[in-house]
């Protein structure tokens, strides 16, 4: 099933073309050509065509655009690109001793090894990386090769005057793979915490910032098998983020760690320390 999902993503992304911004440069063209080659996608000259015109000419659903310092994906829901987003504020809160809900739920601390099974746009992985510090390790998985490349390039090249967030994102290891395949191949107790942030079963439509990723995201529900494998791999906890009103916590045997009556999201935890 997992291999089928990878093949499905590969087939779907064949409907993606790679080009540059209209006002291009040699640097952008090299980035676009190299990215197209790496992802086995078609590179096309931008010339003066609009994005909609390129879609019609090449029968494409999505366009990956190489810009000055980023890779941007145009989907039917908008433009997807890497940005630390809420990681800035969350790391600031951690530095001030105010805490972070994910870090608290997983009891994540300096020196730990974290497996983030659902990279997405990377904000959680950056915060995890800051929390575990230079002596820790965050490995983040993403099944969609285009999303993985956008975030990988972004974390490597994003510029910011905040050295804490830059160091945290540079340390994240991103792997393009299916999380169930990875979990099955991982050794027992090889990570301290395993984290899942699957696409919510009932989307928070007010979260407009995530809308561009929806057409190309992994929309699978988390399975009992994946959770069981995660608990085998995790020394301490398996953590899941979901809609506060979701029944997924109960279905998958997670205890809700936090999330007030009016909070749109909650974190669920499975304590793996008592396993045989």
N, C-alpha and C positions, 0 to 999 in steps of 0.2 A: 504493500500500500504506500509506504513512504517513497519508494523508488518511483512509483506511478505519479506521486505528487510532484516530485522533482522534474520528471519528464513533462508533466502538464505545464509547469511554470516555464520550462525551456521552450515549449511549443508556443505558449502564449506570448512570450517576450520576442518571438520571431516577428511579431507584428509591431516591433519597436524599431525605429530608425535612429541613427545618431547624426547630429549635425552641429553647427556652431551658432553663436549669436549672429545677428545680421551684421553688426559692426564687429568683424572678426579680426583675428591676428594670427600670425604663424604659430604662436603658443597655443591658442585655442584649437587650431586645426590639428596640431600634433596630438593634443589631448583627446580630441574627438576621434581621430583615426586610431590611436592606441587603445582607447576604450572600446571602440567598435570591434577591433581585432581581439581584444581580451575576452569580450562577451559574445563573440561570434555573431555580431549584429551588422547590419548594412550601414555604411557611412555614406552620406550624400552631401553634396555641396549646398550650402545655404543660399548663395546668391542673394537675390532680393525677395525670395518667396516668403510669404507668411506661413505660420505654423499650419493653419488650416489648408493652405494650398499644398504644402508638402504631404500632409496626410492624404489628400485626394490623389496626388500624383503617384504616391508609392503605396497606397492602400494600407497606411499605417494607423494603428490605434493610439500609439504613444510616441512621443519624440523625446529623446535624450539629448539635451543641449549642453555643449561644453562652453562655459563662460570663463571669465577672467580667473576666478578662484574657486569655481564650483562646477558640479555637474547637476543639472536641473532636469527633472522629468515632467513633461506635460502630459497629464492624463485628462480624462473627461471631467474629472472633479476639480481640476486646478493644477497648480505647479508645485511639484514636490522637490525639496532641496534640503540639504543638511543645515541645521542650526541648533546650537545647544538648548535653545528655548528655555524651559523652566529650570534647567540644570544650574544656571547662573544663580537664581534666587535660592535654590535648594542647597547648593554648596555654601552660599553665604550664610544660610541658617545653620548649617552644620558647624561652620567655623565659629559662629557666635554661640554655639551650645544650645540652639533651639530645636535640634533634632530634625528628622525626616521620617515620614511614615513608612516608606519602604525599608529604610535602614533599620528602623526600630522593629518592624515586623519580623525581619530576618535576623535580628541581633547581629548585624554585619559590623565587623570591627577590623582594625589594622591587622594586616598579615593574612587575611583569609583568602581562599580561592572561591570565586563565584562563577557559576555557569548561568549566563543569561540566555535562555533558550529562544527568546523572541526579540531580537535587536530592534526592529522597527527603525525609528529615526534616531535612536541612540541616547536619548536623554537619561533614561534609567541607568544604562551602562556607564555613563560618565559619572553619575552620582555614586554608583557602586565603586567605581575605580578610585574616586576621591576617598571614599570611606575606608577602603582596604589599604590605601597608601602604596608607596614604592615597594614594600616588602610583600604585598598581596598580588593578586592576579584576577583579572576579569576576562573571561572568554565569552564572547557573544556570538550567537548563531543566527543566521538569516537565510531562509530557503530561496528567496528571490534574488538572483545574482545581480540584477540592476539596482535594487535597493541596497544590497550589500556594498556594491561599488560606489554608489553615491555617498553613503555614510563613511566608508573606508577612506575615500578621497577627501571628504570633508574633515574628518578627524585628523587627518595627516596635514592638511593645508589651511585649515581655518585659522585666522589671525584674531587675536584678542589681547587686550592689555592685562587680563587676569591670568597670571601664571598658574594659579591653582587649577583652573578649569582646563587650561592648555595641557598641563602635565597629566591630568587625569585622562583626558581624551586620547592623548598620544599613547598611553599605556594599554588601552583596550585592544585585545586581539579579536579580530572579526573573522569568522569562518563562514563560508557559503555552504550550508548543508542543512539537511532536515534534522530537526532536533530529536526525533525518535530514533533515527539511525545512529546519531551521535551517542545518545544515552545508552542504547543497546551495546555499543562498542566500548563504553567507558567502564573503568574498573569500579568495584565497590568502594564507597567512601572516598572517592577521588576529588570531590569538591565539598566545601563546607556548606554552601547554600546553592540550591537550584531554583531559578526564578522563571515564572511564566507570566507574560502579559499578552494573552491571546486577544484577537479582535473580539470585542464584547458581543455576546449573543444578542443583546439589545443595545444598539449603538446609541451613544450620547450625541444626538444630532447637533447640540450646541457647540460641540468640540470641532469648530470649523477648521482649526489648524491641522487636524488629522484627515480631513476629507480627501485631499489629493492622493493619499496612500491607499484608500479603500479599494479602487479598481484593481490594484496590483498586489494587494496584501494576501497573506495566507489566512483564509477565513475559516479554517477548520476549528471545530470545537475541540478542546483539550479532552483526551481520552483517558480512561481508567488505566490502560496499559502504560501510557506515557507517564502518568503520575506515579505508578508503581515503580517504573524504571528510575524515575527521578529520586524517589525515596531510597532506592538501593544505592544510587550514586552519591547522594547527599549525606554528609556526616551529621549535620545538625537539622536543617529545615528545608522544606519545599514551600515556596511562597507563590501565591497567585494574586494578580490584580484583576478585579472584575467590577462590573456595574453593581452598586450597592443593593439593588433590587434583584440581582441575579439568583437563580436557583442552582448555579454551577457549583457554588461552595458546598452545598448539601449533597449534590449528585456525586461529587468527587471526594467527599469526606474531608474537606478543609474546615478548620475552625476559624471563624472570623476574628482577626486580631485587632482590627480597629475599623472605624467607619461609623460616624455618628448618624443619627436619624436623618439629618438633612445633607449628608455628604453624598455626592454622586458616585463615588467609587469607594471600594473597600479592599482590604488585603486579607487574604486567607492564608493560614499556615498549617502545615502538617509537621509535627515534631517527629523526626526520624531517629532521635537519639535512643529511643526505647526499642528499636527493632532488634530482632534476634540475629 
